[in-house]
Amino acid sequence: MKDHQTLAKWLKAAVIALALIGAVVYAVIIPSMGVTMRAQYPEFSDRFWPWLLFLTSTAIPCYTILVFGWLIARSIGQGRSFSMENAARLKKIAVTAGVLSLYFFVGNNALWLLNMSHPGIVIGSLLFVLAGFAVTVAAAALSRLVARAADLQDESDLTI
Amino acid sequence: MGKIVCNIDVMLAKRKMKLGELAQEVGITPANMSVLKTGKARAIRLSTLARLCEVLACQPGDLFSYEEDEPLP
């Protein structure tokens, strides 16, 4: 099997694994933790639904990024690693990750200001925000590099 | 900025040669020869240019010409 096909298979496997882990986290772990905390601390029961909705809403951009990742892996498998389409997809991943990080930051602070959170949770959430911005910067840089590589590939392909 | 125009058709007609035959003689694929002929090529190797001139018994200037882009109205 050619290198790019092997790489594509590994990337697709990683996307599937992340999608399954995400499904378990969003469908099982987060709701069960919320239910457990509501049972243990009834005085916080009014915070259950806002937090559940806030956290599960982050699934939309996360799975959007996974879809773009799948499309990139498929292109790589077809031998079109360096293409303007992949550069555009990486740019979309960067934008989506940036928006998600901002949303998570604003949401956490909003819930804290509404007296539905704890400063420790806000500080802890900064780790996820920073991770999200790191993904944004990395994806944006990769997008630029892939676009340049696509241009070089095109020039090479059209050199007679 | 202008563009380089490929005039291989003219030389093919003079030498009474088909595009596929020229591609085979030069050692490039018919697809690449078509890319060159239709002006979609971004670069040509000097070795390819030398082979074209050898096969068609001509000079590089017989194969390519420079045309200015038409000014905007």
Interface residues (C-beta under 8 A of the other chain):
Chain A: D154 E155 L158 T159 I160
Chain B: I28 N32 M33 V35 L36 K40 A41 R42 A43 I44 R45 T48
